[in-house]
Amino acid sequence: MFLRQLSYLIALDQHRHFSRAAQACGVSQPALSAAIRQLENELGITIINRNRRFFGLTEEGRRVLIWARQTVADLDSLRQEAAFAQDVAGGFVSIGVMPQGVQVVPLLLEHYRRAVPALQVEVTVYPNAEILHQLREHRIQLGLMYLDQVPKDGPFEVHRLYAEHYVLIAAPSIPLPAGRVCGWDQAAALPLGLLNRNMRSRQLVDACFVQAGVVPRVMLETNVLELLHAEILTGKVAGIMPVSALPERMGFMGPLQMRRLDPSPAPEVGVLRLNQPNSTALLSRLWGVSTTLELDDIYTV
């Protein structure tokens, strides 16, 4: 019963509502509430701020939640380890990916499934900081993000995959400077669509504009890469993005002009995992595959 109580607590924190948490756990609301109260009695603390409704966790409750997630994650790892010992062809992994890395994921999965043919995967897009948080909370097992955002003294193991190279792209209807290379002052004069300012990729681009002493004509800002692709492909704006995030890599039709930007920032992108001694056989195998990959030849110009 104790593990079930911990699962109920995690669900309650996720859904922030007794009825929705109970529904997610497949139990009645009174059963879930009674289990949480029993957990409080067993531990001798108040976990939930309540007055007929859920008002969040107490300070002691938040500490119990961290412990609960770790315990449930360890149990899931144990179950997966046992299943993996019987069937090395399958398993489940959850991956957090920064927005600019989404198009790298199919290549990663291609390599992973060669090693684990029946691999089940959950991929979620997060900002870089959230990927670190999700790893610490044991909600994901692998991350794909900028390595300069990973704390040097953090509990993470990293492997570099490639360095980004930034290019200016536009539909044929937007006149670009002649030649294969474009300066940041020339790019600044064009109607641009860029990622949001809170995204690391945009911060690198803005730093280049500042260094060039120019102010860009930004007509669109978004955190949705697909929207940015669509506006670029229809000729509404020109775009600046890393080669790994170009729209033609997603199978879009239509010609695009491309100019290499000089100088170009070259932040390193890689995979990471939580550095822990009790890694499952599945995660160890996937990490072993990851550390054999070097993708610079694919994502450079």
Contacts in CASP RR format, 6 or more apart in sequence:
PFRMAT RR
TARGET T0000
AUTHOR 0000-0000-0000
METHOD contacts of the structure
MODEL  1
MFLRQLSYLIALDQHRHFSRAAQACGVSQPALSAAIRQLENELGITIINR
NRRFFGLTEEGRRVLIWARQTVADLDSLRQEAAFAQDVAGGFVSIGVMPQ
GVQVVPLLLEHYRRAVPALQVEVTVYPNAEILHQLREHRIQLGLMYLDQV
PKDGPFEVHRLYAEHYVLIAAPSIPLPAGRVCGWDQAAALPLGLLNRNMR
SRQLVDACFVQAGVVPRVMLETNVLELLHAEILTGKVAGIMPVSALPERM
GFMGPLQMRRLDPSPAPEVGVLRLNQPNSTALLSRLWGVSTTLELDDIYT
V
1 35 0 8 1.000
1 38 0 8 1.000
2 39 0 8 1.000
2 42 0 8 1.000
3 71 0 8 1.000
3 72 0 8 1.000
3 75 0 8 1.000
4 35 0 8 1.000
5 35 0 8 1.000
5 36 0 8 1.000
5 38 0 8 1.000
5 39 0 8 1.000
6 39 0 8 1.000
6 68 0 8 1.000
6 71 0 8 1.000
6 72 0 8 1.000
7 25 0 8 1.000
7 72 0 8 1.000
8 21 0 8 1.000
8 25 0 8 1.000
8 27 0 8 1.000
8 32 0 8 1.000
8 35 0 8 1.000
8 36 0 8 1.000
9 36 0 8 1.000
9 39 0 8 1.000
9 47 0 8 1.000
9 64 0 8 1.000
9 65 0 8 1.000
9 68 0 8 1.000
10 65 0 8 1.000
10 68 0 8 1.000
10 69 0 8 1.000
10 72 0 8 1.000
11 21 0 8 1.000
11 24 0 8 1.000
11 25 0 8 1.000
11 32 0 8 1.000
12 18 0 8 1.000
12 21 0 8 1.000
12 32 0 8 1.000
12 36 0 8 1.000
12 48 0 8 1.000
12 54 0 8 1.000
13 56 0 8 1.000
13 57 0 8 1.000
13 65 0 8 1.000
14 21 0 8 1.000
14 24 0 8 1.000
15 21 0 8 1.000
15 24 0 8 1.000
16 54 0 8 1.000
16 56 0 8 1.000
17 54 0 8 1.000
18 29 0 8 1.000
18 32 0 8 1.000
18 33 0 8 1.000
18 53 0 8 1.000
18 54 0 8 1.000
19 29 0 8 1.000
21 32 0 8 1.000
22 28 0 8 1.000
22 29 0 8 1.000
22 31 0 8 1.000
22 32 0 8 1.000
25 32 0 8 1.000
27 35 0 8 1.000
36 47 0 8 1.000
36 48 0 8 1.000
39 47 0 8 1.000
39 64 0 8 1.000
40 46 0 8 1.000
40 47 0 8 1.000
40 48 0 8 1.000
43 64 0 8 1.000
45 58 0 8 1.000
45 60 0 8 1.000
45 61 0 8 1.000
45 64 0 8 1.000
46 58 0 8 1.000
46 60 0 8 1.000
46 61 0 8 1.000
47 57 0 8 1.000
47 58 0 8 1.000
47 60 0 8 1.000
47 61 0 8 1.000
47 64 0 8 1.000
48 54 0 8 1.000
48 55 0 8 1.000
48 56 0 8 1.000
48 57 0 8 1.000
48 58 0 8 1.000
48 61 0 8 1.000
49 55 0 8 1.000
49 56 0 8 1.000
49 57 0 8 1.000
49 58 0 8 1.000
57 65 0 8 1.000
66 137 0 8 1.000
69 137 0 8 1.000
69 138 0 8 1.000
69 139 0 8 1.000
70 138 0 8 1.000
73 138 0 8 1.000
74 278 0 8 1.000
77 278 0 8 1.000
77 280 0 8 1.000
80 91 0 8 1.000
80 92 0 8 1.000
80 280 0 8 1.000
80 282 0 8 1.000
81 280 0 8 1.000
81 281 0 8 1.000
81 282 0 8 1.000
83 91 0 8 1.000
84 90 0 8 1.000
84 91 0 8 1.000
84 280 0 8 1.000
84 281 0 8 1.000
84 282 0 8 1.000
85 281 0 8 1.000
87 118 0 8 1.000
88 116 0 8 1.000
88 281 0 8 1.000
89 116 0 8 1.000
89 117 0 8 1.000
89 118 0 8 1.000
90 116 0 8 1.000
90 117 0 8 1.000
90 118 0 8 1.000
90 119 0 8 1.000
90 120 0 8 1.000
90 282 0 8 1.000
91 116 0 8 1.000
91 118 0 8 1.000
91 119 0 8 1.000
91 120 0 8 1.000
91 282 0 8 1.000
92 119 0 8 1.000
92 120 0 8 1.000
92 121 0 8 1.000
92 122 0 8 1.000
92 282 0 8 1.000
93 112 0 8 1.000
93 119 0 8 1.000
93 120 0 8 1.000
93 121 0 8 1.000
93 122 0 8 1.000
93 141 0 8 1.000
93 142 0 8 1.000
93 282 0 8 1.000
93 283 0 8 1.000
93 286 0 8 1.000
94 121 0 8 1.000
94 122 0 8 1.000
94 123 0 8 1.000
94 124 0 8 1.000
94 139 0 8 1.000
94 140 0 8 1.000
94 141 0 8 1.000
94 142 0 8 1.000
95 105 0 8 1.000
95 108 0 8 1.000
95 121 0 8 1.000
95 122 0 8 1.000
95 123 0 8 1.000
95 124 0 8 1.000
95 140 0 8 1.000
95 141 0 8 1.000
95 142 0 8 1.000
95 143 0 8 1.000
95 144 0 8 1.000
96 123 0 8 1.000
96 124 0 8 1.000
96 125 0 8 1.000
96 126 0 8 1.000
96 131 0 8 1.000
96 134 0 8 1.000
96 140 0 8 1.000
96 142 0 8 1.000
96 143 0 8 1.000
96 144 0 8 1.000
97 104 0 8 1.000
97 105 0 8 1.000
97 123 0 8 1.000
97 124 0 8 1.000
97 125 0 8 1.000
97 126 0 8 1.000
97 131 0 8 1.000
97 143 0 8 1.000
97 144 0 8 1.000
97 145 0 8 1.000
98 125 0 8 1.000
98 126 0 8 1.000
98 127 0 8 1.000
98 128 0 8 1.000
98 131 0 8 1.000
98 144 0 8 1.000
98 145 0 8 1.000
98 146 0 8 1.000
98 200 0 8 1.000
99 125 0 8 1.000
99 127 0 8 1.000
99 195 0 8 1.000
99 199 0 8 1.000
99 201 0 8 1.000
99 223 0 8 1.000
99 225 0 8 1.000
100 164 0 8 1.000
100 195 0 8 1.000
100 199 0 8 1.000
100 201 0 8 1.000
100 225 0 8 1.000
100 241 0 8 1.000
100 242 0 8 1.000
100 244 0 8 1.000
100 245 0 8 1.000
101 144 0 8 1.000
101 244 0 8 1.000
101 245 0 8 1.000
101 269 0 8 1.000
102 125 0 8 1.000
102 225 0 8 1.000
102 245 0 8 1.000
103 244 0 8 1.000
103 245 0 8 1.000
103 246 0 8 1.000
103 249 0 8 1.000
103 250 0 8 1.000
104 144 0 8 1.000
104 161 0 8 1.000
104 244 0 8 1.000
104 269 0 8 1.000
104 295 0 8 1.000
104 299 0 8 1.000
105 123 0 8 1.000
105 144 0 8 1.000
107 295 0 8 1.000
107 298 0 8 1.000
108 144 0 8 1.000
108 271 0 8 1.000
108 290 0 8 1.000
108 293 0 8 1.000
109 119 0 8 1.000
109 121 0 8 1.000
111 289 0 8 1.000
111 290 0 8 1.000
111 292 0 8 1.000
111 293 0 8 1.000
112 119 0 8 1.000
112 121 0 8 1.000
112 286 0 8 1.000
112 289 0 8 1.000
113 119 0 8 1.000
114 289 0 8 1.000
115 285 0 8 1.000
115 286 0 8 1.000
115 289 0 8 1.000
116 282 0 8 1.000
116 285 0 8 1.000
116 286 0 8 1.000
119 286 0 8 1.000
124 134 0 8 1.000
124 140 0 8 1.000
126 134 0 8 1.000
127 198 0 8 1.000
127 199 0 8 1.000
128 145 0 8 1.000
128 146 0 8 1.000
128 149 0 8 1.000
128 200 0 8 1.000
129 149 0 8 1.000
131 140 0 8 1.000
131 143 0 8 1.000
131 144 0 8 1.000
131 145 0 8 1.000
131 272 0 8 1.000
132 145 0 8 1.000
132 149 0 8 1.000
132 150 0 8 1.000
132 151 0 8 1.000
132 156 0 8 1.000
134 140 0 8 1.000
135 141 0 8 1.000
135 143 0 8 1.000
135 156 0 8 1.000
135 272 0 8 1.000
135 273 0 8 1.000
135 274 0 8 1.000
136 155 0 8 1.000
136 274 0 8 1.000
138 274 0 8 1.000
141 273 0 8 1.000
141 274 0 8 1.000
141 283 0 8 1.000
141 286 0 8 1.000
142 271 0 8 1.000
142 272 0 8 1.000
142 273 0 8 1.000
142 283 0 8 1.000
142 286 0 8 1.000
142 287 0 8 1.000
142 290 0 8 1.000
143 271 0 8 1.000
143 272 0 8 1.000
143 273 0 8 1.000
144 161 0 8 1.000
144 269 0 8 1.000
144 270 0 8 1.000
144 271 0 8 1.000
145 269 0 8 1.000
145 270 0 8 1.000
145 272 0 8 1.000
146 200 0 8 1.000
146 267 0 8 1.000
146 268 0 8 1.000
146 269 0 8 1.000
147 158 0 8 1.000
147 160 0 8 1.000
147 267 0 8 1.000
147 268 0 8 1.000
147 269 0 8 1.000
147 270 0 8 1.000
147 272 0 8 1.000
148 267 0 8 1.000
148 268 0 8 1.000
149 200 0 8 1.000
150 156 0 8 1.000
150 158 0 8 1.000
150 272 0 8 1.000
155 274 0 8 1.000
155 275 0 8 1.000
155 276 0 8 1.000
156 272 0 8 1.000
156 273 0 8 1.000
156 274 0 8 1.000
156 275 0 8 1.000
157 272 0 8 1.000
157 273 0 8 1.000
157 274 0 8 1.000
157 275 0 8 1.000
157 287 0 8 1.000
158 270 0 8 1.000
158 271 0 8 1.000
158 272 0 8 1.000
159 270 0 8 1.000
159 271 0 8 1.000
159 272 0 8 1.000
159 287 0 8 1.000
159 290 0 8 1.000
159 291 0 8 1.000
159 293 0 8 1.000
160 268 0 8 1.000
160 269 0 8 1.000
160 270 0 8 1.000
160 294 0 8 1.000
161 269 0 8 1.000
161 270 0 8 1.000
161 271 0 8 1.000
161 290 0 8 1.000
161 293 0 8 1.000
161 294 0 8 1.000
161 295 0 8 1.000
162 244 0 8 1.000
162 268 0 8 1.000
162 269 0 8 1.000
162 270 0 8 1.000
162 294 0 8 1.000
162 295 0 8 1.000
162 296 0 8 1.000
162 298 0 8 1.000
162 299 0 8 1.000
162 300 0 8 1.000
163 266 0 8 1.000
163 267 0 8 1.000
163 268 0 8 1.000
163 269 0 8 1.000
163 296 0 8 1.000
163 299 0 8 1.000
163 300 0 8 1.000
164 201 0 8 1.000
164 242 0 8 1.000
164 243 0 8 1.000
164 244 0 8 1.000
164 265 0 8 1.000
164 266 0 8 1.000
164 267 0 8 1.000
164 268 0 8 1.000
164 269 0 8 1.000
164 299 0 8 1.000
165 242 0 8 1.000
165 243 0 8 1.000
165 260 0 8 1.000
165 264 0 8 1.000
165 266 0 8 1.000
165 299 0 8 1.000
165 300 0 8 1.000
165 301 0 8 1.000
166 204 0 8 1.000
166 205 0 8 1.000
166 208 0 8 1.000
166 240 0 8 1.000
166 241 0 8 1.000
166 242 0 8 1.000
166 243 0 8 1.000
166 261 0 8 1.000
166 264 0 8 1.000
166 265 0 8 1.000
167 240 0 8 1.000
167 241 0 8 1.000
167 242 0 8 1.000
167 243 0 8 1.000
167 246 0 8 1.000
167 258 0 8 1.000
167 259 0 8 1.000
167 260 0 8 1.000
167 261 0 8 1.000
167 264 0 8 1.000
167 301 0 8 1.000
168 176 0 8 1.000
168 182 0 8 1.000
168 187 0 8 1.000
168 190 0 8 1.000
168 238 0 8 1.000
168 239 0 8 1.000
168 240 0 8 1.000
168 258 0 8 1.000
168 259 0 8 1.000
168 261 0 8 1.000
169 232 0 8 1.000
169 238 0 8 1.000
169 239 0 8 1.000
169 240 0 8 1.000
169 241 0 8 1.000
169 246 0 8 1.000
169 247 0 8 1.000
169 256 0 8 1.000
169 257 0 8 1.000
169 258 0 8 1.000
169 259 0 8 1.000
170 176 0 8 1.000
170 190 0 8 1.000
170 232 0 8 1.000
170 235 0 8 1.000
170 237 0 8 1.000
170 238 0 8 1.000
170 239 0 8 1.000
170 256 0 8 1.000
170 257 0 8 1.000
171 232 0 8 1.000
171 233 0 8 1.000
171 234 0 8 1.000
171 235 0 8 1.000
171 255 0 8 1.000
171 256 0 8 1.000
171 257 0 8 1.000
172 255 0 8 1.000
172 257 0 8 1.000
173 235 0 8 1.000
174 190 0 8 1.000
174 191 0 8 1.000
174 235 0 8 1.000
174 237 0 8 1.000
174 238 0 8 1.000
174 257 0 8 1.000
176 182 0 8 1.000
176 190 0 8 1.000
176 238 0 8 1.000
176 257 0 8 1.000
176 259 0 8 1.000
177 183 0 8 1.000
177 186 0 8 1.000
177 259 0 8 1.000
179 259 0 8 1.000
180 259 0 8 1.000
180 260 0 8 1.000
181 259 0 8 1.000
181 260 0 8 1.000
181 261 0 8 1.000
181 262 0 8 1.000
182 259 0 8 1.000
182 260 0 8 1.000
182 261 0 8 1.000
182 262 0 8 1.000
183 212 0 8 1.000
183 261 0 8 1.000
183 262 0 8 1.000
184 208 0 8 1.000
184 209 0 8 1.000
184 211 0 8 1.000
184 212 0 8 1.000
184 214 0 8 1.000
184 261 0 8 1.000
185 212 0 8 1.000
185 213 0 8 1.000
185 214 0 8 1.000
187 216 0 8 1.000
187 238 0 8 1.000
187 240 0 8 1.000
187 259 0 8 1.000
187 261 0 8 1.000
188 209 0 8 1.000
188 212 0 8 1.000
188 214 0 8 1.000
188 215 0 8 1.000
188 216 0 8 1.000
188 217 0 8 1.000
189 217 0 8 1.000
190 217 0 8 1.000
190 237 0 8 1.000
190 238 0 8 1.000
191 217 0 8 1.000
191 219 0 8 1.000
191 236 0 8 1.000
191 237 0 8 1.000
191 238 0 8 1.000
192 216 0 8 1.000
192 217 0 8 1.000
192 218 0 8 1.000
192 219 0 8 1.000
192 220 0 8 1.000
192 237 0 8 1.000
192 238 0 8 1.000
192 239 0 8 1.000
192 240 0 8 1.000
193 218 0 8 1.000
193 219 0 8 1.000
193 220 0 8 1.000
193 221 0 8 1.000
193 222 0 8 1.000
193 228 0 8 1.000
193 231 0 8 1.000
193 232 0 8 1.000
193 237 0 8 1.000
193 238 0 8 1.000
193 239 0 8 1.000
193 240 0 8 1.000
194 202 0 8 1.000
194 205 0 8 1.000
194 216 0 8 1.000
194 218 0 8 1.000
194 220 0 8 1.000
194 221 0 8 1.000
194 228 0 8 1.000
194 239 0 8 1.000
194 240 0 8 1.000
195 201 0 8 1.000
195 202 0 8 1.000
195 205 0 8 1.000
195 221 0 8 1.000
195 222 0 8 1.000
195 223 0 8 1.000
195 225 0 8 1.000
195 228 0 8 1.000
195 241 0 8 1.000
196 202 0 8 1.000
196 221 0 8 1.000
196 222 0 8 1.000
196 223 0 8 1.000
197 203 0 8 1.000
197 206 0 8 1.000
197 221 0 8 1.000
198 223 0 8 1.000
199 223 0 8 1.000
200 267 0 8 1.000
201 241 0 8 1.000
201 242 0 8 1.000
201 245 0 8 1.000
202 221 0 8 1.000
204 265 0 8 1.000
204 267 0 8 1.000
205 240 0 8 1.000
205 265 0 8 1.000
207 265 0 8 1.000
208 261 0 8 1.000
208 263 0 8 1.000
208 264 0 8 1.000
208 265 0 8 1.000
209 215 0 8 1.000
209 216 0 8 1.000
219 236 0 8 1.000
219 237 0 8 1.000
220 228 0 8 1.000
220 231 0 8 1.000
220 236 0 8 1.000
220 237 0 8 1.000
222 228 0 8 1.000
225 245 0 8 1.000
228 239 0 8 1.000
228 241 0 8 1.000
229 247 0 8 1.000
229 250 0 8 1.000
229 252 0 8 1.000
231 237 0 8 1.000
232 238 0 8 1.000
232 239 0 8 1.000
232 247 0 8 1.000
232 256 0 8 1.000
233 247 0 8 1.000
233 252 0 8 1.000
233 254 0 8 1.000
233 256 0 8 1.000
240 261 0 8 1.000
242 299 0 8 1.000
243 299 0 8 1.000
243 300 0 8 1.000
243 301 0 8 1.000
244 269 0 8 1.000
244 298 0 8 1.000
244 299 0 8 1.000
246 256 0 8 1.000
246 258 0 8 1.000
247 256 0 8 1.000
248 254 0 8 1.000
248 256 0 8 1.000
258 301 0 8 1.000
260 301 0 8 1.000
271 287 0 8 1.000
271 290 0 8 1.000
273 279 0 8 1.000
273 283 0 8 1.000
273 287 0 8 1.000
279 287 0 8 1.000
END
